[in-house]
Amino acid sequence: MEKSFNCLVCGKLIDRSSSHPACKKTCGSVECQAVYSRESIRKFDQNRQRKRIKELEREGVDLVTCGICNQKFEMIGLNHLKTHGLTVQEYVERYPNLPRLNSRMKAKRGKQSKNNSQYLKYQGKTINKKFYEFITGSLLGDGSLEKRSSKRNARYAEGGSNQQYLEWKYNFLKQYLPCSWRERLSAPHTKTGKQYQGWWLRTTVHPDLTELQKQWYNPQKIVPQDIIQKYLTEFALTVWFCDDGCVSNGIFIYTMSFSDQEVAFLVNLLKDRFSLSGKILKNKNNQPMIRFNAESKDRFRQITSKFKIPGMEYKLDF
């Protein structure tokens, strides 16, 4: 017989045989799982940081020491200072003579600052309609525009497990902007602990992306109708479908991050512009998604077949 256990968050006694199948450490409530997940991630980050510091010490890299807890770092940043209830500015004011960055991080910061203005001298294409079509399809899907509060401009970013597809996106974007491309393991899954191989692309910051970020976020991603009416072309639709589409007993586009009103606008525009008849369905969480009727399947195929996108043959060949 399986023993009972106490939830590590609320302390409630739980019968192990009736506990939540995905979490054997909590009572299974949404609140307790969220707290446990955050704590697990925090501990993982701490352990990773300790191992990293030990490696740097063995390599003889100079480190800086926190004036409060005496922990060593390459850089004493906001994430660590939050544990002491301080901002970076408050820490600097309290310890004006203590360095926050080691020599390597100072050099890296200087290089990053220089790279932030690379778009000014980058020998790429001038941003054009094709670029905006690509961005429109990507932002309706998995793409994002990031803007740090300390930065003047925004950048495009996206990551995932489909290497061929993301590499195609990287090759498209680098025609216009400096881009980075790297492979790395994800952080451990909060429930299973598994890590997944992924690829990430990012552009450098650019004023045009900043203007788009202002229109696409409020503060979460929204559907900016003026932009979509202008740039939702067949190419943009195909990119959107590659990101969030699915063919399974019909053609679907998943729009769960948008509101009912925004999805209704998209359904009407798809009907008027492409003669694609869609219906709004809801998932178990009452989030909207679009399903196209059978008569639209051939029309959808006619549109997407015009574009050959690596890594998406399985999705576009229907």
LINMO-V78533 format. One record per run of one state. SS is the DSSP state (@ for helix, = for strand, . for the rest). FROM is the first residue (numbers start at 1). TO is the last residue. If there is no record, write none. Layout:
SS	FROM	TO
SS	FROM	TO
This chain:
.	1	4
=	5	6
.	7	12
=	13	14
.	15	15
@	16	18
.	19	29
@	30	59
.	60	63
=	64	65
.	66	71
=	72	73
.	74	74
=	75	75
.	76	77
@	78	82
.	83	87
@	88	94
.	95	100
=	101	101
.	102	102
@	103	115
.	116	117
@	118	120
.	121	128
@	129	140
.	141	143
=	144	146
.	147	153
=	154	160
.	161	162
@	163	173
.	174	178
=	179	185
.	186	196
=	197	203
.	204	205
=	206	206
@	207	216
=	217	217
.	218	220
=	221	221
.	222	224
@	225	231
.	232	233
@	234	244
=	245	247
.	248	250
=	251	254
.	255	259
@	260	274
.	275	277
=	278	282
.	283	287
=	288	292
.	293	295
@	296	304
.	305	312
@	313	316
.	317	318
